[in-house]
Amino acid sequence: MSSLSAASVSVVRAGRSILKDVSLTVRNGAVLAVVGPNGSGKSTLLRTLAGLWRADVGRVLLGEQNLNGLRRADIAKEITYVPQESQFEFDFTVREIVLMGRYPHRGRFDRETFEDRKAADEALERTDIAHLAERSVIRLSGGEKQRVLIARSLATRAHILLLDEPTANLDVDHSLDVLALCRSLANEGRAVAIATHDLNAVYRFADEVALIDAGQLVAAGKPQAVLTRENLERTFNVRSEALAGADGTPLLLFHRINKERNT
């Protein structure tokens, strides 16, 4: 399986520089967490890695191949992208939406195959929405819709998954399920990247972290090396304390610097 890399990537939109000379790799068998303040460029980075936006400078490489030279259908077989939210305008069932993830594997007018149905059923089970399979997607809650998007991405069976704030609309229970799923997929050998605001979840589920601020890569590496007190203060303007959970996993407690008194 090929890895996915950004090589000195810069992106400009409407005359504004959104990403500036970013280089990183989404590795097979690992979860990469992309973190940073709102507007830092996390979503732009994932869209560019997915081939949905083109880099103005630099290259995005799938193995040794430049994404710009690949057909969209071929990219979709290898890389799947889950947006933070999506508007469902038509009255499809959940199963129909998930089956749409199989489009790259068959002709435009070909009927679904046994393998398509099997992939969809597996995706429904792994995202805990099999019981919603025949329900109209427009009648679901925001959290349920988010899990439908994730299931659709799993149905592609792509080995690289890019998820933009996958737990943003979920309750705590299903947030943990989705993060555990990302961890499980990486353990199976897939490459997973998630944009997230949950820095404590990063310690529990991510192998590597890319910290982005104002479109620039501040640091990348293991969580303990990246989420340092100095980096967090510089990027988020907060003071952090490192604690430990019952299992020894680091936990971060934050204080706003400009609201502190007598410290």
Secondary structure by P-SEA (a helix, b strand, c coil): cbbbbbcbbbbbccccccccbbbbbbcccbbbbbbbcccccaaaaaaaaacccccccccccccccccccccaaaaaacbbbbcccccccccccaaaaaaccccccccccccccaaaaaaaaaaaaaaccccccccccccccaaaaaaaaaaaaaaacccbbbbccccccccaaaaaaaaaaaaaaaaabbbbbbbcccaaaaaccccbbbbbccccccccccccccccaaaaaaaccbbbbbbccccccbbbbbbcccccccc
